[in-house]
Amino acid sequence: MRVGLLVGLALGTVVLAGCSGTATSSTPVSSRATSPAFPPAANQATSAATSPGTGASPSTAPPRQAVPRLDHVVVVVMENHTAIAVLGNPDAPFINGLARTGATLTQSYAVAHPSQPNYLALFSGSTQGVASDRCPLTFSGPNLATSLRAAGRTFAGYSEDLPSAGFTGCRAGDYARKHNPWVDFTTVPPAANQPMTRFPTDPARLPAVAFVVPNLAHDMHDGTVAEGDAWLAGHLGGYAQWARTHNSALVVTWDEDDDNHDNRIATLVVGAHVRPGPYAGRVDHYRVLRLLSDVAGARPVGRAVGAAPLTGIWDG
């Protein structure tokens, strides 16, 4: 009896040991964009793609389904309005349609005043010590575009009224360089700085991450809420619909509030895998930058490194 019991226990141990292995999987991240604005560094793609965030090994990284890997994400930055000025405003039917069908980040905040440091924070994870709208500025540090390139992904910024690709002037018509942070970085090639007229008519040709900056008349800085809403509908309404069925997303946010509401702004995320409804966690520009890095499979930079991944808005 005792011998049989010992043999049975030994066999059970062997069976359990054979079943205790942990399966791991990884999906290589590759850019499907054909835009040449920020070509990938192919020899760096694998290591960056398998170690998002703080550089943890794949076995310690968050579950892949927590934040989906998207093919494209477009970020639109509007100007100088608090959340309550646009959400629920009948002059903004397109924006409020996005709010009904996407995730509304109800506790979203800008990080500074005036405009320029907010754009720098959203693009580089730092205000770069800037506390004004002075122009020109020049930086050489890491940013979203360089991080995407290291991950084998692509980046471009599209600015309305930019007179030509790579333009470095401070003003042109209603274009203002203070709203275009990528032009300030020597590590971002001029070809990534594109006029809005070059925004692809075929969304599949977009880079992995694209920023869109309307001019001063259409970003609600000088124009009205209704004018800004109509511009968004006309220029990005088609992309918003396309994104839902093409593993892509649209992010609409504001640089800052009207200086009277604790810098609380509206931020909306719509598209594939997005769970519609309000999200009450606190979000700022650094956490939005973390979101952009995570969905593209790139390492976050600056203060986005310490920002929590935005996992609660996805449908899993």
C-alpha positions in Angstrom: 0.0 0.0 0.0 2.7 2.4 1.0 4.8 1.7 -2.1 1.7 2.2 -4.3 0.9 5.5 -2.7 4.5 6.7 -3.2 4.4 5.7 -6.9 1.1 7.4 -7.4 2.4 10.6 -5.8 5.5 10.6 -8.0 3.5 10.1 -11.2 1.1 13.0 -10.2 4.1 15.2 -9.7 5.5 14.4 -13.1 2.1 15.2 -14.8 1.7 18.5 -13.0 5.3 19.5 -13.9 4.5 18.7 -17.5 1.5 21.0 -17.4 3.0 24.0 -15.7 4.8 25.6 -18.7 3.8 29.3 -19.5 3.0 30.1 -23.1 4.2 33.4 -24.4 3.5 35.1 -27.7 4.5 38.3 -29.4 3.2 40.0 -32.5 5.9 41.9 -34.4 5.1 45.5 -34.9 5.6 46.8 -38.4 4.5 50.0 -40.1 1.9 49.6 -42.8 2.0 53.2 -43.8 3.5 54.1 -47.1 4.1 57.8 -46.2 7.9 58.6 -46.5 7.6 61.4 -43.9 9.5 59.6 -41.2 11.0 56.3 -42.6 11.6 53.6 -40.1 15.0 52.5 -38.8 14.6 48.8 -39.7 17.5 47.5 -37.7 15.9 48.9 -34.5 12.3 47.7 -35.0 12.4 44.3 -33.2 13.9 45.4 -29.8 11.7 48.4 -29.5 8.5 46.6 -30.5 9.0 43.8 -27.9 9.8 46.1 -25.1 7.3 48.9 -24.9 7.1 51.4 -22.0 10.0 51.2 -19.6 12.0 48.6 -21.5 10.7 45.6 -19.5 11.1 42.2 -21.0 8.1 40.7 -22.8 7.4 38.3 -19.9 6.9 41.3 -17.5 5.1 43.7 -19.9 1.4 44.3 -19.5 -0.9 41.9 -21.3 -1.0 42.7 -25.0 -4.8 43.0 -25.1 -4.7 45.7 -22.4 -3.7 48.3 -25.0 -4.3 47.3 -28.6 -1.6 47.8 -31.3 -3.2 50.0 -33.9 -2.2 50.5 -37.5 -2.9 54.3 -37.5 -3.8 57.0 -35.0 -4.5 60.6 -35.9 -4.3 63.3 -33.2 -6.0 66.6 -33.7 -5.2 69.5 -31.3 -7.8 72.3 -30.9 -7.3 75.5 -28.9 -8.2 77.3 -25.7 -11.6 75.9 -24.7 -12.6 74.1 -21.5 -14.4 70.8 -21.7 -17.8 72.4 -20.7 -17.5 74.8 -23.7 -17.7 72.0 -26.3 -19.2 68.9 -24.7 -22.9 69.3 -24.9 -22.7 72.4 -27.0 -25.2 72.4 -29.8 -22.7 74.3 -31.9 -20.5 71.3 -32.0 -22.6 68.4 -33.4 -19.6 66.5 -34.9 -17.6 66.6 -31.7 -20.5 65.5 -29.6 -21.2 62.7 -32.1 -17.7 61.5 -31.5 -18.3 61.7 -27.7 -21.4 59.5 -28.0 -19.6 56.8 -30.0 -16.2 56.9 -28.5 -14.4 57.3 -25.1 -14.7 60.6 -23.4 -11.9 61.3 -21.0 -13.9 63.3 -18.4 -10.9 64.2 -16.2 -8.5 65.4 -18.9 -6.2 68.3 -18.2 -3.6 70.4 -20.0 -0.3 70.9 -18.2 0.6 74.6 -18.6 -0.3 78.0 -20.0 0.1 79.4 -22.7 -0.2 77.1 -25.8 3.3 76.2 -26.7 4.5 74.3 -23.7 1.4 72.1 -24.0 2.2 71.1 -27.5 5.8 70.4 -26.5 4.5 68.2 -23.6 2.2 66.3 -25.9 4.9 65.6 -28.4 8.1 65.2 -26.3 6.9 64.4 -22.8 8.3 67.7 -21.5 7.6 71.4 -21.7 11.3 71.8 -22.4 11.3 74.6 -19.8 9.2 76.8 -22.1 6.7 79.1 -20.5 5.8 81.4 -23.4 4.9 81.3 -27.1 8.3 82.7 -28.2 9.6 81.6 -31.6 11.8 80.1 -32.9 12.8 77.3 -30.5 15.3 74.5 -31.2 15.7 71.2 -29.3 17.6 68.0 -29.9 16.2 65.6 -27.4 13.9 62.6 -27.7 10.3 62.9 -28.8 7.4 60.9 -30.2 8.8 60.9 -33.7 12.2 59.6 -32.8 10.7 56.9 -30.6 8.4 55.8 -33.4 11.4 55.6 -35.7 13.3 53.4 -33.3 10.3 51.1 -33.2 10.1 50.9 -37.0 7.0 53.0 -37.2 6.4 56.3 -39.0 5.3 59.8 -38.1 4.1 63.0 -39.8 2.5 66.3 -38.7 0.0 68.1 -41.0 -0.5 71.8 -40.4 -3.1 73.9 -42.1 -1.7 76.9 -44.0 1.9 75.6 -43.7 3.2 77.0 -47.0 5.5 74.1 -47.9 6.9 70.9 -46.5 9.7 71.6 -44.0 8.8 75.3 -43.5 10.5 76.7 -40.4 9.1 80.2 -40.3 7.1 81.4 -37.2 4.0 82.5 -39.1 2.4 82.2 -42.5 -1.2 83.3 -43.0 -3.1 81.7 -40.1 -0.4 79.1 -39.5 1.6 79.5 -36.2 4.8 77.5 -35.5 4.0 77.7 -31.8 1.4 75.0 -32.5 3.8 72.8 -34.4 6.3 71.2 -32.0 8.0 68.8 -34.3 9.6 71.6 -36.3 11.5 72.6 -33.2 13.4 69.3 -33.0 16.6 68.8 -35.0 16.0 65.0 -34.6 12.9 65.2 -36.8 13.5 65.4 -40.5 11.9 68.3 -42.5 9.9 65.8 -44.5 7.8 65.0 -41.4 6.6 68.6 -41.4 3.8 68.6 -44.0 1.0 71.0 -45.0 -2.6 69.8 -44.5 -3.0 69.7 -48.2 -0.7 66.6 -48.1 -3.0 64.7 -45.7 -3.6 61.4 -47.6 -7.0 61.0 -49.2 -6.5 57.3 -48.7 -6.3 56.8 -44.9 -4.3 53.5 -45.4 -1.4 55.7 -46.6 -1.2 57.6 -43.3 1.9 57.1 -41.0 1.5 55.1 -37.8 1.0 58.4 -35.9 -0.1 61.6 -37.4 -0.7 65.0 -35.8 -3.2 67.4 -37.4 -3.1 71.1 -36.5 -5.8 73.4 -37.9 -5.0 77.0 -38.5 -5.9 79.8 -36.0 -9.3 80.3 -37.7 -10.3 76.7 -37.4 -8.8 75.4 -34.2 -11.2 77.6 -32.1 -8.3 80.0 -31.2 -9.6 82.9 -33.3 -12.7 81.2 -34.8 -15.9 79.9 -33.1 -16.8 76.5 -31.7 -19.1 76.1 -34.7 -16.3 76.9 -37.2 -13.9 74.5 -35.6 -16.5 71.7 -35.4 -17.4 72.1 -39.1 -13.7 72.0 -40.0 -13.2 68.8 -38.1 -16.3 67.2 -39.7 -15.1 68.2 -43.2 -11.5 67.1 -42.8 -11.6 64.2 -40.5 -15.2 62.9 -40.5 -14.3 60.4 -43.2 -11.3 59.2 -41.3 -13.2 58.8 -38.1 -15.6 56.4 -39.8 -12.8 54.5 -41.6 -10.8 54.1 -38.4 -13.5 52.1 -36.7 -13.2 49.2 -39.2 -9.5 49.5 -40.0 -7.7 49.0 -36.7 -7.1 52.7 -36.3 -8.2 55.6 -34.0 -8.8 59.3 -33.9 -7.9 61.4 -30.8 -9.3 64.9 -30.5 -7.9 67.1 -27.7 -7.3 70.7 -26.8 -4.0 72.4 -25.9 -5.4 74.2 -22.8 -8.6 75.7 -21.4 -9.7 79.3 -21.3 -7.5 79.9 -18.2 -10.6 79.9 -16.0 -11.4 76.2 -15.3 -8.3 74.5 -13.8 -7.0 73.7 -17.3 -9.6 71.0 -17.7 -10.1 70.2 -21.4 -12.0 67.7 -23.6 -10.2 64.6 -24.9 -12.0 62.1 -27.1 -10.8 58.7 -28.5 -12.8 57.0 -31.2 -12.1 54.1 -33.5 -11.4 50.4 -33.4 -11.4 48.6 -30.1 -12.6 51.7 -28.2 -15.3 51.2 -25.6 -17.8 54.0 -25.9 -18.6 55.9 -22.7 -17.0 58.1 -20.1 -13.6 57.4 -18.6 -13.1 59.1 -15.2 -9.4 58.5 -14.6 -7.2 61.6 -14.5 -5.5 62.2 -17.9 -3.0 64.9 -19.0 -0.9 65.5 -22.1 1.8 63.1 -20.8 -0.7 60.3 -20.4 -2.1 60.9 -23.9 1.5 60.7 -25.2 1.8 57.4 -23.4 -1.3 56.2 -25.1 0.1 57.2 -28.5 3.4 55.4 -27.8 1.6 52.2 -26.5 -0.8 51.8 -29.4 2.1 52.2 -31.8 4.4 49.8 -29.9 7.0 52.5 -29.2 8.8 53.4 -26.0 7.3 56.4 -24.2 9.6 59.4 -23.7 10.0 62.1 -21.1 7.3 62.2 -18.4 5.1 59.8 -20.5 7.4 57.0 -19.1 5.9 57.5 -15.6 2.4 57.9 -16.9 0.0 54.9 -16.4 -1.0 53.1 -19.5 -4.5 54.1 -20.5 -6.1 50.6 -20.4 -9.7 51.4 -19.3 -11.0 52.7 -22.7 -10.6 49.5 -24.7 -13.0 46.8 -25.3 -10.4 44.1 -24.8 
